[in-house]
Amino acid sequence: MVEELAPEEVNERVQNGDVRVIDTRPPTEYEAGHIPGAINVPLGDLPSTVPDIDWDDTDVVCACPIGQSSKQAAMLISSYEGVEDDVVVASMAGGYEEWDFELETGAAADA
């Protein structure tokens, strides 16, 4: 079972700088507005991209439109051997539909 974090908790952790957000939406949706500092990795690209990301000991939260595909993304990332066992990989409950906080706009940053 994938752990879910409320958008309020994700926002607080983003403000504290102690979480990495993986945004699984298409680039056009990401560029229109995303959680500050989020890395855009569309869900279809995730399996081939996971090995290329430098996973450190920072917890990870996956975000998608409604909080469903982000659960799949979290399961995939947590199963990758490059992610330490003590790193929490979670899904943001309700996805962007429930996000009421500041958004950044612009092109995707490299993972």
C-alpha positions in Angstrom: 0.0 0.0 0.0 1.3 3.4 -1.0 1.4 6.1 1.7 -0.6 9.2 0.9 0.2 12.7 2.1 -2.4 15.5 2.3 -1.7 18.5 0.1 -1.2 20.6 3.2 1.6 18.3 4.4 3.2 18.2 1.0 3.1 22.1 0.9 4.7 22.3 4.3 7.5 19.8 3.4 8.1 21.7 0.1 8.5 24.9 2.1 10.9 23.1 4.5 12.9 21.7 1.5 12.8 18.1 2.8 10.8 16.4 0.0 11.3 15.9 -3.7 8.1 16.2 -5.8 7.8 14.1 -9.0 5.0 15.5 -11.2 3.7 12.8 -13.5 1.5 15.0 -15.7 2.3 15.7 -19.3 4.8 18.6 -19.9 2.1 21.0 -21.1 0.1 20.6 -17.8 3.3 20.9 -15.8 4.4 24.1 -17.6 0.9 25.7 -16.9 1.5 25.3 -13.1 3.2 22.9 -10.8 4.3 22.5 -7.2 7.5 24.7 -6.6 10.6 22.7 -7.3 8.7 19.7 -8.8 10.5 17.5 -11.4 8.4 16.7 -14.4 8.5 13.0 -15.3 5.4 12.0 -17.2 4.0 8.6 -16.0 4.7 6.9 -19.4 8.4 8.0 -19.2 8.9 7.0 -15.5 10.1 3.4 -16.0 12.9 4.5 -18.3 13.7 7.6 -16.3 13.9 6.3 -12.8 17.4 4.9 -13.2 18.6 8.3 -14.5 17.5 10.2 -11.4 20.0 10.7 -8.7 18.1 9.4 -5.7 19.4 10.6 -2.4 18.0 10.2 1.0 15.2 12.8 0.4 11.6 11.6 0.7 9.6 11.6 -2.5 6.0 12.6 -3.2 4.4 11.8 -6.6 1.7 14.2 -7.8 -0.8 13.8 -10.7 -4.2 15.3 -11.6 -6.4 13.5 -9.1 -4.1 11.3 -6.9 -4.6 8.0 -8.8 -1.7 7.5 -11.2 0.7 9.0 -8.6 0.1 5.9 -6.6 1.4 3.8 -9.5 4.3 6.1 -9.8 5.1 5.9 -6.1 5.0 2.1 -6.2 7.4 2.0 -9.2 9.9 4.4 -7.6 9.8 2.6 -4.3 10.6 -0.7 -6.0 13.7 0.7 -7.7 16.8 -0.6 -6.0 18.5 2.8 -6.2 16.1 4.2 -3.7 17.1 3.7 -0.1 14.8 1.6 2.1 14.4 4.4 4.6 13.2 6.9 2.0 9.5 7.4 2.1 7.9 7.4 -1.4 4.3 8.7 -1.2 1.4 9.9 -3.3 -0.2 13.3 -2.9 -3.8 12.6 -1.9 -6.3 14.2 -4.3 -3.6 15.3 -6.7 -3.5 18.8 -8.2 -7.3 18.9 -7.9 -6.9 19.3 -4.1 -3.8 21.6 -4.3 -4.7 25.1 -3.0 -1.2 26.5 -2.7 1.3 28.4 -4.8 2.2 27.0 -8.2 5.3 27.7 -10.4 5.0 28.0 -14.1 7.5 27.3 -16.9 9.4 24.5 -18.5 10.5 21.4 -16.7 13.7 21.2 -14.8 16.0 18.3 -15.5 15.9 15.5 -13.0 
